[in-house]
Amino acid sequence: MSDKFKIKLNTAGVGELLKSVDMQDALSTLAQGYAARLGAKYKAEPVYIGKTRPNVQIGQVIFSMDDGEKKHNHLLKGLQHD
């Protein structure tokens, strides 16, 4: 058996898969879950399609809370898995 394998990805197919509605729904569900875990001070923005894949942002509801975020890193801690 050969130790060397060559895998060639169909980049157009991968791009289509990443931009699919199913992927957008999965990403939205994950973002909503993380935002809920962080509490009412955070919200997940709607999914938007970038050049290569869908994107979602989780941010603060009130931007003036930035100082507390810098000090305590709530967003980073909320994204860590248990």
C-alpha positions in Angstrom: 0.0 0.0 0.0 1.3 3.4 -0.9 2.1 5.8 1.9 1.5 8.8 -0.3 -2.1 9.9 -1.0 -3.1 12.8 -3.1 -6.4 14.4 -2.5 -7.8 17.0 -4.9 -10.7 19.0 -3.6 -13.4 20.3 -5.9 -13.0 23.9 -4.8 -16.2 25.0 -6.5 -18.1 22.3 -4.7 -16.6 23.2 -1.4 -17.4 26.8 -1.9 -21.0 25.9 -2.8 -21.2 23.8 0.3 -19.9 26.5 2.5 -22.3 29.1 1.1 -25.3 26.7 1.3 -28.5 27.5 3.3 -27.8 24.5 5.5 -24.4 25.9 6.5 -25.9 29.3 7.1 -28.6 27.8 9.4 -26.0 25.8 11.3 -23.8 28.8 11.7 -26.8 30.9 12.9 -27.8 28.3 15.4 -24.3 28.1 16.8 -24.0 31.9 17.1 -27.4 32.2 18.8 -26.4 29.5 21.3 -23.1 31.3 22.1 -24.9 34.6 22.5 -27.5 33.1 24.8 -24.7 31.5 26.9 -23.1 34.9 27.2 -26.3 36.5 28.5 -28.5 39.4 27.5 -25.6 41.8 27.0 -24.6 40.1 23.8 -26.4 39.3 20.6 -25.7 37.4 17.4 -26.0 39.4 14.2 -27.7 37.8 11.1 -25.5 35.6 8.9 -24.0 37.4 5.9 -22.2 35.9 2.9 -18.6 36.8 2.4 -16.4 36.1 -0.6 -15.7 32.5 0.4 -18.1 31.5 3.2 -20.9 32.7 5.4 -20.0 34.9 8.4 -21.7 35.8 11.7 -20.8 38.3 14.4 -21.5 38.2 18.1 -21.3 41.6 19.7 -22.4 43.7 22.6 -25.9 45.1 22.7 -24.6 48.4 24.2 -21.2 49.4 22.8 -20.3 51.4 25.9 -19.7 48.1 27.7 -16.4 47.9 25.9 -14.3 48.7 29.0 -15.8 45.7 30.9 -15.2 43.4 27.9 -11.5 44.5 27.7 -11.0 43.8 31.4 -12.9 40.5 31.8 -12.9 38.9 28.3 -16.5 37.6 28.6 -16.8 37.1 24.9 -13.7 35.0 24.6 -14.6 33.0 27.7 -18.1 32.3 26.4 -16.8 30.9 23.2 -14.6 28.3 24.9 -16.0 24.8 25.0 -16.7 23.0 28.3 
